[in-house]
Amino acid sequence: MRVTVIGCGYLGATHAACMAELGYDVLGVEIDTAKRESLAAGKVPFYEPELEDLLAEHVGSGRLRFTDSYEEAGGFGSIHFVCVGTPQRRDGLGADVQHVDAAIDSLAPYLTEGALVVGKSTVPVGTAARLAARLGDGAELAWNPEFLREGFAVRDTLQPDRLVFGVASEHAEARLREFYAAVIGTGTPVVVTDFATAELVKVSANAFLATKISFINAIAEVCEAAGADVVHLADAIGHDDRIGRKFLNAGVGFGGGCLPKDIRGFLSRAGELGVEDTMSFLRQVDDINLRQRTRVVQIATAMLGGNVARARVAVWGAAFKPHSDDVRDSPALSIAGQLHLHGAQVSVFDPKANETALAKFPTLDYAESALAAARDADLLLHLTEWPEFREVDPVALGDVVRRKQVLDGRNRLDLDAWRAAGWATRALGRGSRRSLSLSPAS
């Protein structure tokens, strides 16, 4: 079986390299010249653990190569995976599917008899049914949504926690089962369903995860007001297996290229289907998430005496999450940018995302290390939970900064150790541990 992957960005490049790892001959289709040439040279144009070694190995073996020709792709593959991006529309909240449409329209004239086109892009429900009619009589469509976590994408592709097949025939299901036989053979569960359900699975999963994050961040604000500790609270409720502890880490909120645009796109599509009121809680999820960034700026301003102008602020983290260089909708960069606009001198360090952050926020300063970013700082903000930040000695760091103040925006630092080293500390959702003074009942 020979495979093509249409669109070789984050999803496509990962899928192409992993399918080559499974033993298939893979042809990636990428129309961006710089990206295609980088991939063809075995270089990944973004950071993802393990991916570059995998890519280089299979480019070197000849099992994986790249082209910009849809005609070549149509003649090469019997299964074609569509992995192009679906960003938020510029004129609204909905997903922009123009690249998916273009990929289908460009590929369709060259499809061979019996070809299977498999959508992996995150699309509004109803897209697959619309596209199926545009393939012609000789080809068939299926939808196989991706569930990759940045930083773990290779593992999530080769060892997924589930496979979802949205199909219109038993034949398409059989072909997907044959294609993924090695993965299914390890015990990966398979859910076989229709197009609409397969499309909704991905956005529903992301909406649920986003809701968990915003829920615990709302509770964190209550904890601060009440003098409670949101970390202990999350630990306690997380022991209930109906709730679980994952995605209950209070902090600066979520970002990246998936959760924010997916919940907005879900809400937009619900409106088109006439059920917007049912999904209106997603507006609150989004609002709470964005509010976290404003809260951090407000707390930082208070820690600096009410005015950030000319203060030196160190920001640890730029990527929206660790093990990635992705700064799309990054809470860390949003906060750094707001402080800079208010007059602060902001120095940012991220182990992998300095370059991508510089392209988005060129007016910020970028340091070569965590210590260099903190030099002469009046306030340190911990905003992306890279493991190496937790390993920094707060005693040694105290000799570098001007004022020993830290705001832990991810609730991952050992604040007892920092306080013992003489630091003033703040963290979201962790009250002052004072006893509440309750008014007598009237």
Order of alpha helices (4+ residues) and beta strands (2+ residues): beta-alpha-beta-alpha-alpha-beta-alpha-beta-alpha-beta-alpha-beta-alpha-beta-alpha-alpha-beta-alpha-alpha-alpha-alpha-beta-alpha-beta-alpha-beta-alpha-beta-alpha-alpha-beta-alpha-beta
